[in-house]
Amino acid sequence: MNANLSLDAILDGLEPTLTAWRRDLHAHPETAFEEHRTAAFVAEKLTEFGLDVVTGIAKTGVVATLRCGSGNKAFGFRADMDALPLQEENTFSYRSRHAGKMHACGHDGHTTMLLGAAKILAESRTFDGTLHFIFQPAEENEGGARVMLEERLLERFPMQAVFGMHNLPGLPIGEFAINKGSYMASCNCFELEIIGKGAHAALPEQGVDPIVIGSQIVQAYQSLLTRMKSAQKPAVVSITQFNAGNALNVCPATATIKGSCRSFDADLDFWIEKQLAGIANSLCAAFGAECRFSYRKQYPVLKNHDEPTAIAVEVAKSLVGEHGVNAAFPPVMGSEDFAFFLERLPGSYIFIGNGLHDAEATTACMLHNPGYDFNDKILTMGAKYWLALAHRLFES
């Protein structure tokens, strides 16, 4: 019997269950390190499947282990669980029940796909070795992967490689996208406070205006990447907040500017940090103001390893054919804390298509949008990827 046909039959029967799980998770979104209901839901299912379940890693993380046979190979499959602090605008029946929180990145779907794979693998036990199913909290901004590693995840659950997957709106259903090497950008954040001197708006010459100084800094930051570095090295510096004052007739004493920086090169990250600080300090000094600059390294560059990526490509092609897999997908400026895993272990991260852009389809709405929804039509395909990957990894 064709293995894919057998998988199709099993997963077709499971599709209504997966859809119900996913929609339940969507209706009850929980943000970073607060995924208590989600973690309990995941742990309960995994326990029902007969896996060894450990909870409380990085506060709300769950790791479940499935051992089959006597083989000494061990691998990790990871899904993220957290939602975003965003007000959902969808009106369907399973929309978020928690004001100001929403599954706008599809982590409800990622969790469900991995749960589905765990269920089938636990029932079939058709491999020889150990699989660790990692359900991670706090991917969005808070670095849950880093915290899990700090709490000795890899020492407690040794593995030879780790794999992750994320949905991608705009990529057709039934397609995968991946690349080896630097695949997703780093993400670093900066904040600067300009300390000037307040004055009456009618007498600005008596003060040191932080808004004018801040405007100069913003303009200089935009020139930084276009005039001071090679165009062959992609990078982004985005100003995302500029706050000052609260009265129409007062020139404020202080202003705060915040933003983020992204690139695919650690040396370039260091250069950007240096330049941002230098520009801010120099311009503040030139105008007679004080500058307080801080820079936080948030997520490193996500680098897919060659051999695990080749395996991921092979598996994806076995499911959807040669033309359904883009194995040279352009690097993405978005960031992902799965990068922390890939700094410690070989592994790979793949995109699964969530559907083409369509004004009428919430499932093709871009991530982090209040109108987004994960596409239930890809739940079985995602689960099938995990199943096929497990079988391929444990081949002798």
N, C-alpha and C positions, 0 to 999 in steps of 0.2 A: 504493500500500500504506500502511496505517496505520503511522506510525512507532513507536507504542507496541507494536503487535503484533510488529513486526520486532525491537525491543529485547527483548521478552519471549522470543522464540524464541532469540535469541543468548544471553541470560543464563540461560535454562533449561538450555542446554547447558553453560554454565560453572559452574553451581551446585555440582556435585560437586567441582570443582577449588577453588572458593572455600572450601567447607566444609573441605577437607583443609588448605588454607593456614591458615585461621583456627584450626583445632584444633592444628596444629603450633605456631603462635605461642602458643596458650593453654598448651600443655604446657611451654613454655620461657619463662616470664615473666622480665623483667629490669626492675629499678627505675631511678630517675632517673640519667641520664648513664652508665648501665652497659648500655645496650641494644645491645651489640656484636653478638650473634648476630642479633637482630631487624633491626638496620640492615644487616647483611650479607645477610640473607634478602631484605629489601626492595630493596637495591641490585642484587642478582643478578637478581631478577625484572624490574626496570625496565630493566636493561641488555639482557636477553633481548628485551624488547618493542621495543628500538631507541631508547630515550630517551637524552638527554644527562644523565648522572648525576654529581652532586657529593656527596661524603661528607665527614664530619668537621666539619660546621657545628654549633656548640654540642656538641662532642665526638662525639656519636653521631647527629646529625641528618642526614637525606638530602633532597636536593632534585633532582628530575628535571624536565627541560624537554622539552616536545614542541612543535615548530614546524611549522606547516602553512601553505602558501601564502605570500602576501606581506603579509598584513594586519598592522597595527601595534597591534592590541588585544592586551593581555596580562592574564591573571588568575591568581590563586593558589587552589588547593584544598588544604586542610590536614587531616591526620589525626595524632593523637597515638599514641605507640608504647609508652609505659612502663606498667609494672605497679605494684602496691602491695605494701608490706611486710606481708603478711597471710598467715596459714596457711590454705590452702584446705581446706574440709570436704567437697567433692564427691568422689564415688567412681567417676565414669565413667572410661573408659580414657584420655582425653586430659587428665586433671587435672594440675595443676602437678607437675613433677618437681623443682622447686627449693623446698626447705623454707623456709617463712617468706616466700615470694613468690607472688603470685597476680594474674592478670588479673581483678580484681574490679570494674572500671569499664568494661570492654568495649573497651579500646583495641586489643585483638587484632582485634575486629570492625571497628573504624573503619579500621585499617590495611588489612585485607583488602578492604573495600568500595572504598577508593580505589585499591588495586592493580588490582582488577577493572575499574574504570572506565578506568584508564590503559592497560590491555591492549587493551580494545576501541577506545578512541580512537586508539591507536597503529596498530591494524590498519586502521581505517576512514578515519582522517584526513579527517573530514567537516566540518572547520571551517577558518577562515582567520584565523590569528593564533598566539598563543603561550600555552601553559598551563604553569604551574609547579606540580608536585605536591610539597607540603611534608610530609615525614614528620618530625614534631617529637618530640624526647625530652623527658622530665622535665616533663610537665604537672602531675603530682601534687606540689604544694607547692614545687617547686624552680624554677618559672618558666622552663622551657625556651624558651618563646616570647620572653621578654625577652632571653635570652642569644643566640638566633638574630638578633634585631634588633640587638643590640649588636655582633654580628659582621658587620654590614652586609648582612643578607639582602636588604633591599629595594634597596640600591644595586647589589648583584650580580645580582639577579633582579627588575628593575623590573616592577611590575604596577599595574593601575588599581583593582583591588578584590580582596578575599580572602574566602573562604567556608569555614565549618566546619560539622561535624555531630556530634551525640552521640546515642547510644541512650538511651531513657527507659523503664525498667520502669514498668508501670502504665498506659502509653499503648498502646492496642491495636495489634496488627500491622496494617500498611497505613495508619497514620495518621501525620501530622506535626503539630508544634506550634511556634509561633514568635510573636514580637511585635516591634514596633519600639521603639526607645528603650532605656531601662535595663531589661535583661532578666535579668541575673544579678548578684548582689551583689558588692561588694568583699570582700576578706578581709585583715584585719590582725591581727597577733598581739602579745600583750603578755606581759611577764614581770616579776614583782616579787619581790625578796628582802627579807624582814623580818628585820632583825638586832636581836635582843633580848639577853637574858642568861639563860644556862642556870641551872638550879637543881634540887635534889632534888625529886622529886614530892611529898614530904611537907612541903616548905617552899617553896611556889610564891611566897610573898611576898618571897623573897630574889632572885627573878629578874624578868625581863620576858618574859612568855610570848608568843612569836610566833604560837602556835596560836590563842589568844584574839583577838589583834589581827587575824590573818588571817581569822578567822570573821566579825569585824565588817566587814572590807573586803568579803568575799564578799556579805554581806547588803546592804551599801550599794550594791554594783554592781548587784544585782537591782532595787533601787529607782530606780536612775539612769534607766532607760528608761521606767518606768511613771509617774514623778512629776516628772521634770525635762525631758522633751521632749514634743512633740506626738505624739499617737497617729496622726496623719496621715502621719508619717514613719517607716516601718518600719525596725527595726534589731534586731540580736541581739548580746548579749554573753554568751558562754558560758565558764564556768570549766571547764577540762578537766583540770587537774592541781593538786593541793594536797599538797605533800610536806613532812614535818617529822619529825625524831626517828627513833631506832631502838632505844630501850629503854623498857620499860614503867614504870620507876621514875625517869625523868629528864624534866624539862621542857626541851625543846631550846632551843638558843640562836638557831637560825635556822629560817625556813620559806620555802618558795618556792611561788608561785602563778602559774600560766600559763593562758592562754586565748586566745580569738579573738573578733573583732568583725566584724560584717557590716552593710552598709547599701547603699542605692542612691544615695547623695549624698556627694560629696567633702567638702562643708562639714560635713555631719553626722559624717563620719569624723574630721575635725579636732576637732570639739567633743567627741566621745567620748574621743579620746586625751587631751585636756586634762582632762576630768572624771575619767577613770580615774587619771591621775597625781595630780591634786589630792586626791582622796579617799584614796588610799593614803598620800600624804605627810602629810596632816592627821591621819589616824587613828594612824599610827605615832608622830607627834610627840606626840599627846595621851596615848599610853601609855608614852612614854619610849623608843621604839625608833627605829632608823634604817631608812630605806626606800631601796632602789635599784630604780628603775622604768625599764624599757625598752619601746619600742614599735616594731614593724617593719611597715612597709607592704608587704604581700605582693602582692596582685592588685587592680587597679582594678575599678571597675564595668564590666561588659560592656554596651556600648551598640550595639544594632543600628541601622544607618543606614537611612533611609527607603527610598530607591530600590532598593538591593540587597535589602532585605527584601521589598519588593513583587515583585521578580523571583523571589525564592526561593518566595514564596507562589504565584505564578503557575505556576512549574514544578511544585511539589508538587501543586497542584490538577490539573494536566494529567495527573499520574500516578495519583492516587487519587480524584479528584473533589472537588467543593465541600465535601461533608460530611466528607471525610477529612482536612481541614486546619483546625486551630484557629489562626487568625491573630491571636487576641487572648488568647494563653495568659498566665496570670498570671506576673509576674516571680518568679524562683526565687532563694532565699536561698543556694543553692550558688554556688561561685565557679569561674572558668575562666580560665586564662591566655591564651586566645584574645583576651581583652580588650586585651592589649598590641598585638596586630595591629590591632584596631579603633580604637585611639588614633592609629594612624599612617595608616590607610587606610580608605576606605569598605569596607563588607562586611556580612556577616550570618551568624548562627549559628542552626541549626535543630535541633530534636529529632525523632528518628524512633522510633516506638513499638517497644518490645522485647517487648510482650505484657502482658496483664492479670495482676493479682495472683492467684496460685493456689498453695495450699499444696503442691501436687505439682510445681509448675513452677519449676525453678531460674532459668529465663529471665525470670520475673516478680519474682524476688527483688530487693530494692532494691540499688542500687549500693553498693560498699564493704562488702559483706556476704560472709562466708566461704562462703556457699552460692550465690552469684550465678553465672550463666553468660550470656554473650551468646547471643542467639537466632539460630541459623544460618538460620532461615526468612526473616530480613530482609536477608540479605547481598545478594541480587539487587535488592531494592527500593532499598537504599542506593546500590548501584552505578548503578542506573538513574537515581536522582536526580542523581548527578554527571554522567552522560552528558547528560541532558536539560538540566541547568543549563549545561553547556558549549555545547550547541547554541543555547540561548536567548541567552547572553551574546555570541556571535559573530554573531548576526543583524545584518544591515545596517540 
